Amino acid sequence: MSERRLEAVRLRLDGLTVAESARRTGLSAPTVSAAWKAFREGGWEAVPIRPRGRPTGQAHRLDETLQRRLWQRLTHWPDTDEPGWSSRALAQALSDAGAGDASPRAIEHWLATQNLKPSPMALDDLARRRSREGRWFRQQVQPALERLGQGSAAHWQGGVRVAVPATSAENASRRYQLYLHGKRGALYTRCFTAPPLADDYLTLFARLASRGPMALIFHGAYFQACPEIQGWLDDHPDFALINVPPNANLRAASTRG
């Protein structure tokens, strides 16, 4: 491509039109015009296409220092009122602290390698299914959404899980993950070295509740026996916490890398 752009500029210097230069080089007319403009503004050095991004194979690689700093962030709540860390927020926090640069996409790739990128639950069309899961959705989820005045797409999903990287040894220390999926499946996460306590769940719920009326469909924990959480829910009627049954078959939707 770069050689043909250079040839197109030579043809233009010889007096050929854009259309004729495009025909001879096999480039499109807009590409010839762009090469000609680059030459006029920056000389021959500006004509070739410069490689973009990182070298092949390096786009998603994070060194050990960056990985340690990411773990340090993930084990604390964000300084903002966000309900967890998104890949974009992690990238921004590292940059603001002068701790290194990592793109949100590279961080998402790293989260996947650490088994920290769970997929959203597949809830679409559940209301029309004649199944145990469909009945649960109609009896538990739809009434809560209607009570809060929200459409079926306005809820958040979340859960708690044990996350062990697939590449870890059998005796690797366990990591516990609180996670949420917001609009368009955006992932928010917070990690722990021990199972989350009631105060951790309450912090998560309070951060979500600050956004207004909220319905959270939650998997992996049950709070009926926790008086602190039940008391908080009683004090926040605009926050609907809906537990996913342990035996529900909600096959996860695929994540976007």
N, C-alpha and C positions, 0 to 999 in steps of 0.2 A: 504494500500500500504506500509506504513512504517513497519508494523509488518511482512509482507512478505519479505521485504528487509532484515530485521534483521534475519529472519529465513534462508534466502538464505546465509547470511554470516556464520551462524552457520553450515550449511551444507557444505559450502566450507571449514571451519575449520576442519570439520570431514573428509575431504579428498574427497568429492564428486566433480565431474567435474561441469563446468558451465552449460552444457546441462542437467545433471541430477538434479542439483539444480533448474534450471528453470522449469523442468518438475514437480518436487515435489511441488513447490511454486506457479505455475501458472503464473510466470513472464516470460518476454521475456529474451533471453540470453543477449542482450545488457544491460537490466536493472540489471540483476544479476552482470554482469561485472562492471557496474557503482557503485553498492552498495559495491562490494568487493574492488574496488579502493578507494572509500570514506573511508572504514574501515581501509585500510592500511595506508592512508594518515592522517586520523584524529581520528581514534578510533571509539568506538561505538556511540558516540554523533554525528558523521558526517554521519551516515548511514540513519536515518529517513529523510523523505522529509520535509523540512521546509516550512511553509506557506508563500506564496508570496503576496506582495501588502498589501493594507490596509484591516482591518477587513470588513466582509460582511456588506454592507449598508453604508460604509463610503467613498467609492472610489470617489464619485462625490460631496461630501458635503463640502461646503466652509463656514467658519465661517464669522460672520458679518464684522470683521476687514478686511479680505481678499476681501470681496465683495465691501467694501468701497474703498479699494485701487485699485481694478479693475475699478470701475467707475471713479476714479480720472485719471487713465491712458486713459480710453476710451474718455474722454472729452478733450484730448490734442493729437496733432499729435505725432507719434513716433519720437524719436531722430534720427533714421535712415531715409533713403529716401524711405522707404516703403510707399505705398499709403494708409495704414491704419493698424490697429492692427490685427494680426493673433493670434490664440490661443497659438501657440508656442512662438511668440514674447512676448505676455503678461506673459506667464510663466517665460520666461527668464528675463524679466524686473523686475518682482517681486523678483526673486532670486538674481539678481545682486544688487538690492537695499536693500537686507536684509529685505524685507517686508513680507517674508513668502514663503512657497513652495506650489505650486499647479500645477498639471500635465496639459498638454494641453487638455487631454480628460476631466478632471474635469472642466476646463474652458469652453470647448465646451458645456458640459451639463448645466453649469450655464447660458451661453448665450442663450440656448434654453429656459430655465425657464424664462428668462427676455424678451422673444420674440425678441431676437437680432440675430437670426440665420435663415434669409430668405433663401429659396431654390433658386438654379439657375433656370433661365428660360429654358423651354424645347424648344430648337432650332433645335434639330436633325431632319433631314428629312424635314424641312420646305420648302427647295428649291423644293421638289417634290410634295408638297401639292397644290391642286386646291382650294385654299381658300383665303380669304382676307389676312390672316397672311402669306400665302405662297407668294402671290404677293408682299407684303411688303418686305419680305426677299429677293426675287429676284431683286426687284427694288432699294432697299436701302442698304441692307447689302452686298450682293454679289459684286456689283460694287465697294464699298469701300474697301473690302478685296482684290479684284483684283488690284485696283489702288495702294494699298500699298504692293502688292506682297506677301500677306499672304494667307495661306491655311485657310479653313473654321474653323479649330480648334484653330486658333491663336488669336482670338479676346478675349477681356475681356467683362464681363457683369457687370452692376452696377445699382444703383438706389438710391432714397431717399424715406424715409417712416417714418411714425409715429409709434413708438414702445411702446406699453403699455403692461406690463406683464399681462398674463391672470388671475393671482391671485390678481391683484391690485384692490383697491376700485375704484368706478366710478369717484371719484374726484382726482384720482392720477395725478400727474403732467406729462405732455407729455414729451416724449423724442424723438428726431429726429435722425435718423440714416442714414448716408451715408455708403453704402456698395458696395463691389466689389466681384466678383468671378473670380479668375484667373485660372491658369492651374489646371486641374483635380478638378475644383470646389472649390478650396481653398478660404475660406472667409476672407476678410479684412474689418474692420469696424472702424468707427469714429462716436462718439455720440455728440449731442448738446442739450442744454436746450431750444433753440429757433430755428426756421427754419434757415437752413444754408444760408449764404449770398453769394454774387458773389465771394468774396475773398476766401471763403471756397471751392467753386467748383473749382476755379482756382488753389488753392493749390493741390487739388486732381488730377486735370488734369496734372499739371506740374510734379508731382511725377510719374505719369504714363508715361508721355512723355519722361522722362529721361531714360526710358528703350529702346527707339528707336521707329520706326514707330509703331503706335498703332491705333487700332480700338476699340472704346468703345460703346457698345450697352447699352443705358441708359433708365431707366424707372422712371417715377414719376415727372419729371421736364422738362420744355421747355425753351430754352435759346434764342429763336429768338429775343425777345424783350429786351435782356440785351446787351447793347453795349460793356461793358467790356469783356464779354465772347466771343461775336462775333469777337471783335478785336483780342483777343488772338487766336482764332481758325484761323483767317486770317493769323496770323503770324506763325502758326504752321501747314503747309499743310500736314505734315506727321502724324497728329493726326486727325482721323476721328471720330466725335461724331455723333452717330446714335440714334435718339429718337425712343422709342417704342410707337406706337399709343396708345392713352388712352383706346380704346375699343378693343385692341388686346387680343385674348384669347390664352395666352401662359401659359398653366397650368404648374405650377412649378414641376420640378423633385424632387424626394424625396431626403432629405439630409441624410448624414451618421452621425450617432451619435458619 
